[in-house]
């Protein structure tokens, strides 16, 4: 790599990573009443990124893959920030904010192939493990076969497909925990994959992010999603060594609610449920398979500031499921609105791995 190319990377990459972190901050702290304050705290890293973007213009052809990835990630990050700025300036609404934040997973997907660069690899490691020398060594090694990111029938706008991630240091000589993560009502699996990828990569879990077969998950009417999840699970278990005692079904908002709908059925293959920002009707507890509920590990996460599904719903759910015999772990997050709190993933994985007991 030439000195000129290295200089350009050094100029662009820190600004790009900071812009992505700022977009993640907005996504985590999004609250309609506080949007202006959140944007002020997020700052203006996009202005610096816009200023250094021309450094990507003239590169030797042999470095084209690096240039292409950096340009695609930079363009997506800047588009996301532009959408947020428009709403900040009074041009748009909350739906516009959600549209703008869809550029964040696109930027991450574009950047991930550059994990050969240490700063990029570090970005995709959970912050508390970035100094872990053993993990760094595993991730710096040549990837094993059948690892990395895969997409099957999961292009934007499609339904029923899935995206998945297998840690690059996966080996088939042991069984690995599996996380099936369900997106929210307006999302898709390809985007939601990035809500979990850092932790799956850092802590060693196979990650699947499917897309609903309909406009959202089958919360009413015929359940076309559970058979599709089983199909995907069969496909993955046929190719990778999955631990059948650590099969987690989790999800955000509608995805979290569907993890109840599907996961409380007596025929469910999932061993653990972890709904986030979900709603729950008391009839669901009455209709659930009683034997299935008895001793079932359930990890509920909800924000005190949730404006879509008030926290009282989650508190009631904790009581109903505990009374039915489930082993419920309950986490309320004081500053969380109706957003996905990536910081809870580490605790959920420790719980899945049996590293601490559930609490009522």
ABEGO torsion letter per residue (X at the ends): XBAAAAAAAAAAAAAAAAAAAAAAAAAAABBAAAAAAAAAAAEAAAAAAAAAAAAAABBBAAAAAAAAAAAAAAAAAAAAAAAAAAAAAGBEBAAAAAAAAAAAAAAAAAAAAAAABAAAAAAABBAAAAABAAAAAAAABBBBBGBEBBBBGABBGBBGBBBBBBBAABBAABBBBBBBBBBBAABBAAAAAAAAAAAAAAAGBBBBBBBBABABBBABEBBAAAAAAAAAAAAAAAABBBBAABBBBBEBEAAAAAAAAAAABAABABABBBBBGBBBBAAAAAABBAAAABGBBBBBBBBAABAABBAAAAAAAAAAAAAAGBBBBBBBBAABBBBBBAAAAAAAAAAAAGABBBBX
